[in-house]
């Protein structure tokens, strides 16, 4: 019965998410929707010469943009088509969407259509579809990983969403995903560790923000874990590996403030792990919120003064088509996804809709005030995108929790506190 319910809820939820994501792709591909000009041949880019210069960050960006699309479409088709056919259909739909966008971009003077972009988008769609296929009938290593997930964490798709939040934190730390073992890159990545004055005097707010974030992340992990499992040591290993790999990422470095803040956060996680679950719910949520607010209110590095900047009301204007923008989106989305999971887990089923609405209003007010304040902070830009991403992160777990719990009898694990 529960398996059939999960199957029905998953098959109905995935098309909605796929459609919403497709609208985001259309928005990002055709922005600013102005200055349209006629084109003799909208498909001329298919036979145009290959680009003279190919930038690795552009390759990764084009693949990453369509990877979720392929994943969501393949999951939407998984109960309607055979696995192989679902992969082919999802890849074809991604290619069709990309072809449409590239063709329409030929009418926009500010955009450039490219066969390479089309192929990379299709590759991203194929990768997402294959990832969805692997979740249905995983190979040996993934089956062992799934067994570890069942052994260590509570069951249910809502808990899977919480684990996604943990993964998005790691991805935000490692973007732009360009790893290099070059000596110069390693030296730059490690230099701030033994140079406290790099790039300025020691940054105590940054240390505090990171300590709060890691503490909240660790307590959030204990909420997802089974009661008999001690997740403190695995969490320390997880954070340590992410920070060590971060040193290898081009353009990223491990600051002394980050390392000390992470160490403090891991110690606090170990100390607070045995605390009662209600305390861990509250402390974890407050720590995540405090870490996010402190990071957002911190002046940008190396900026002494800037005049008052106008509030940007155009969503995703500064995050389009670059890996830095992708990292910013992840950094804004994952904390509120985790906060939404905590709220949805802690609320009784008959109160979820009301609490989701009230919490959404509070998130909206909190983020708007935070962004408005950024107009006066050196190096910061007030952006409506941040408000929308926070609201989306908060709302998704509630919608997912309400959606997947329909039809469950009272007393089932999906209807009670985790």
N, C-alpha and C positions, 0 to 999 in steps of 0.2 A: 504493500500500500504506500509506504513512504517513498520507496524507489520510484513508483509510478508518479507520485506527486512531484518529486524532484525532477523527473523527466519532463513532466508537463510544464512546470514552472520555468525550467531552464530553456525549453524550446520556445516559450512565449516571451521570456525576458530578453533573450539574445537578439531577436529581430528589432526590438525597440531600441536597444543599445546600439546596434549596427546602424539603424536609421539615423539616430542622433549623431553618431560619429561621422557618418557620411555627410551630414549637413555641415559639420565643422570643417571637413575637408573642402567642401564647396565654398564655404566662407573664406577659408584661408587661401584657396587657389585663385579666387576671382576678386579678392579685395584689391583695390578700393571700389570696384563696381562703377567706375566712372571713366570717361574719356574713350568710350568704345569707338573703334575705327573699323571700316570695312577691310576685309582681307580677300585677296584673289583666290587663295587656296589655303583653307584652314588646316589642311593636312600636309602642307609643304614641309613641315619639320620632320616628317617620317623619312624623307629622302635627303635631308640637309646633311652637310659634312659633319663628321664627328667633332665634338668640342676639342679645341686645341689644348686646353688645360682642364684636367679633372681633379677636383678638390675632394680630399677624403671626407671632410666634414659634410660636404653636400651629398656624397654617396650615403653616408650613415643616416643623414636627415631624411632623405627620400625613402630609404628602406623602413626606418622607424615609423614614419607617418602612416604607411599603409599596413604595417604589421598588425596593429590592433584591428584594422578593418577586416583583414583576412581571417583573423582569429574569430571575430564576432560573427561574420557571415558563415564560416564553416560550422560554428556551434549552432547557429540558427538552422542549418540544413542537416545537422547530424542525424536527426530522427526522421528525415524525409527522403534522404538519399543514402546510398551505400557510402562507406567511408571514403573510398577512392574518388567516387563521383562528387562527393561534397567538397573535397580538396580542389578538384578541377573546376567545379562551378564557382567556388569562392574566389579562386585565382582569376577566372575569367571575368567575374563581376568587378573585381578590383582593377583589372586591366581596362575594362570598359569605362569605369568611372574615371580612371586616370586619363584615358584617351579623350574622353569628353572634356575634362578640365584642360588638358594641354591644347586641344583644338580651340576652346573658347579663349584661352590665353593669347591666341594669335590675334584676337580683336582688341587686346588691351596693350597700350603702348608701354606700360610700366612692367609688363611680364614677358618672359621669354619661353616659348615652347621648345621642348627638347625631347628627342627620341631617347636619350640616355635617362632622363627623368621618368619617362614612361616605362622603360625596362626595369629601372630600379624600383619604381612603385609596384610593378608586377611581381618583382622578386620579394618585396616586403609582404605583399598579399599572399604569395605562395608560402613564405616562411610562417606567417600567422596561421594559415590553413593547416600546414603540417604540424604546427604546435598543437592546434585543436585536435588533430588526428591522433597525436601521441597521447593526449589525455584520455582518449577513448580506449585505445589498446596499446598501452605503453610498452616499450621494450624492457629488457631485464633491469638496467640501471634505474629507469624511471619507476618501475614497479617497486624496487627497493626503497626509492625515495618516497613513494606513496605509502609504503608500509611504515616508514619512519614518521611520516606525517600523521598517520592513524595512531601510532603508538604514543606520540608525544603531545598531540594537540586534540582538542575537543572536536567531535564530528560536526558536519554540517557545512552548507555552502556559505552561510554567514561567517563562519570561522575562516573559511578560505579567503573571504574578502579581507579579513583582518591580516592574514598572512601576506596578502597582496600589498597592504599598506607597509608592512615591514620591508618587502622587496622594493617598493617604490622609494623608500628612504635610501636604500643602498644604491639604487640606480641614480638617484639625484646626486649622490656623493661621487659617483664614477663617471658621470657625463662630462665630457663628450665621448667617452668610450674609446679614445685613441690611445692605446697603450704603447709605450716605448721603453726599451732598455738602454737607450742612449745615455752615455755617462753624463752629458751636460743636462739632460732632462732629469736624471736622478738627483744630480747635485742641486738643481733648482727646486725639486720637490722636497728635499731634505733640509735645505738651507735654513728655513725659518725655525726649525727645531732647536738649533743651537745659537740662533741670533734673535734674542727676545725683542730687539728693536726693529725687526723686519716685519712689515714695511714701515712701521712707526713704533711708538712706545707700546709697551705691553698693554694689550687690550683686555681689560677686566670684564667689560660687558659681553665680549665675545666668549670668553671662558664661561661666564655664568649662563649665557644662552645655550651653549653646547652641553654644559653639565645638566641643565634642565631638560633639554631635548633627549639626551641619552637616558636619563632617569625615567622620563615618561615613556620612552620607547621600551625600556626594559620592563617596567611595570605593566605596560600594555601586553607584552609577550607573556607575562605570567597569567594574564586573564585568558589568553587563548589556550594555554597549556592545560593538560590534565592535572588534577589536584595532586596526584602522587609523583609527578615529575618535578625535579628541581631544574629550572631552566637557566639559572644564574651563570653557570660555567659555559654552557653552549652559547648564551647571549654574549658573554665576554669574548669568546672565540669568534663569533659572527662579526661583532663590531671591530675587533682587532684586524681581522682579515680584510674587511672593507677599507679601513684606514690605511693598511699597508699597501693594498692594491692602488689606492688613490694616489700614492706617491708615483706610481708608474704612468698615471694618466697625464697626457700632454696638456699643459696649461693649468694643471691643478697642483697644489702643494699642501703639505701637512704642517700647519702652523703650530707653534708651541701652545697657544691658547686652545686650539682644537684638541691636541693630544692630552693636555692636562684636564680640560673639560670632560673629555670622554672618560678619562681615568676616574674622575670624581663621580661621574654618572654611573659607571659600572660598579664602583664601591657602594654607592647609595642603592643601586638595584639589589646587590647582594644583601645589604642590611635590611631592606624593606620587603624582600621576597616572602618572609614568613608572616607578614602582617595580614590581618583579616582581609577578605576579598573586597568588602565595601570601601575600606581605607585605600586599597590599591586602585580601585576604580577612580575615586576622587583624586588621590595624589597623582596618579598617572595622567589624568586629564588636565589637572592644573599645571603640572610640570610641562606637558606638551604645549599648552597655551602660553605659559610664561616664556618658554624657550623661543617660540615663534614670535611673540611680541617684542622680546628683547632684540632678536635678530633684525626685525623689521624697523625698529627705531634707532638702530645703530647707524651713524653716518658712514657713507662709503669711504673706503680706504683711499688716502691721498687727496681727499677733497676738503678744502678749508672753508670755502664759501661758495654759495651759488644763490642767484636771485630766486624769488618765489616762482615756482613752475606751475603752469595751469594743470588742472585735473584732466587726465586723459579719459575721455568717455567712449573711446572706440575700442571694443574688446579685441585683444590679441594683436594690437597694432605693433607693439614692440617685441613680440615673441615669435613672429612668423619666420619660417624658413631659415632658422639657424639653431645650432645645438645649444648655444647659450640660452636662447629662449625656451628650448625644450627642457633644459635643466631647471630654469626658473619656474616653469609650469609644474614640474614634479615637486619642487620644494614648496610650492604654495598648496598643492593638492593633497599630498600625503598626510600632513598633520591633521587636517580636518576630516579626511577619510578615517583616520584612527579615532579621532574624537567622536565622529558619528557612530563608529562601531561600538565604542564604549557606552555611548548613550543608548543605542538600540539594544545592546546586550543587557543593560541594567534596568530597562523599563519593561513593565508588564505589558503583555500583548494588547489588552484593552485600552492602554494609555499611549500606545506608540504614535498614533496619528497626531494626537494633541501635543505630545512632547516634541515630535519632529517639527511641528509648525512653530511652537514656542522657541525651541532651540534655533531653528532657522532664522527667526526674527532677531534673536540675540547675536547670532553669527553675523548677520547682515549689518546690524548696528555696530558691533565691535570692529568689523573689518572696514566699514566705511569711515568710522572715526580714525582708525589707524592709518588708512590711506590718506585721509584729509590732512592728518598731522604730518605726513611725509612731505608735504609741499614746503615745509620749513626746515627740513633736515638736509644737510649738505650731501649731494650725490644721490638723493632718493627721488623717485618719480611717483607721484600719486596716480594710480591706474585702476580703472573699474574692473580690469581683467582679474586682479587679485581678489576683489570682492566676489566675482562670479565663480572663480575656481574654488574659493573657500566654501561658498554656498553649495556648489556641486559636490565637493568632497563630503560635506556634512550630510547632504540629502541622500546620497547613493546608498549607504548602509540601511537607512530607514526604509527607503523604497524597496530595497532588496529583501530586508527582513520581513516586511509586511507582505511582499509579493510571494516569497517562498514559504510563508507560514499559513497561507490560505488553505483551508480544509483540514488542518491538523486538529486532532482532538485535544481538548484541554489536558495539560499534563505531559505532553510530548516534549522531548528535549528542545525542539525548535521553538517552543512556546514559553519556556521558562528561562530563568536566569542561567547563564552558562556556568 
